[in-house]
């Protein structure tokens, strides 16, 4: 004969215990997920702080209206094997002028890249002038690739972290802006030289302002006193001659 065992009666304390266990498990899973997320964010932040970061940009503020290209590593570690790929050949009004100077797109830095770029290193060179660039493109899309620190070492192979940045170079946003020319040390030196040359022309008898040193002032004052004394002696002498009696 078959026998059946009646199911145990589920009590309210058993239900409460099961719910509490499920909630505890859910809380532990959520805490583990949060901890894993925080660990991932911490790792990403650390990698961002100890990585190279190569940028390329236009500099139009240093010596207007000239345009410079600036390549720099604003990160904290060395960048290696830096390469640049433009969406179109970069053009300059300084191209095709003959001689031994290559076009900008044919420069070794764009053709062969940069073997190593230390942190805070900056490469700057003249690109063009706004005055001569009216009919040329203003926008270029540049893909920059470079290697960072070692992420894995094998017995016979070393792999480095590879980075890729897409940067937009846009000269159009700098057009029609109002700027104030800032004078550098070179311009200040030239102005001081002009002032010095002009002051050399200032004499007591020539054109311009009278320039006297303290010694010149004392000499002029002494000469004035001597002239006044001589004039007084002359007058006394003339008056003595006038009062002298006539002989009959």
GICORJO-V654989 format. One record per helix or strand. SS is the DSSP state (helix for helix, strand for strand). FROM is the first residue (numbers start at 1). TO is the last residue. If there is no record, write none. Layout:
SS:FROM:TO / SS:FROM:TO
This chain:
helix:12:49 / strand:54:59 / strand:66:73 / strand:79:86 / helix:104:106 / helix:108:111 / strand:114:117 / strand:122:129 / helix:130:132 / strand:139:153 / strand:158:170 / helix:172:174 / helix:185:199 / helix:214:243
